[in-house]
Amino acid sequence: MVVTELMTIDDLAAYLKVSRRTIYEWLKQNKIPALKLVGQWRFKKDKIDEWMEQHSQT
């Protein structure tokens, strides 16, 4: 069984070291992979890591 860590907006903001406001802006602009479960945003850590890798400027 594969366990995927789900993060809240607060968890994600801390993980990415950005503000909650930034996360909400990204959500509004569909810039970040997210799930809405029972009216609350959740983020899969592995999807966020993939997204960061794709959008990194190296």
C-alpha positions, 0 to 999 in steps of 0.5 A: 500500500502506498501512503501519500502525505496530505498537507493543509494550506498551513503545512504547504506554506511552511514547507514552501516557506511562503505565505498562506496568501501566496498559496491562495493566489496560486490556487486561484490561478490554478498554478499548483496541484491541489485537491478540495476535500470536504470543502478544504484544500489538501496537497499531496507532498509527492505532487508538490515535489514534482511541481517544484521540480518542473518549475525550478529555474536551474 
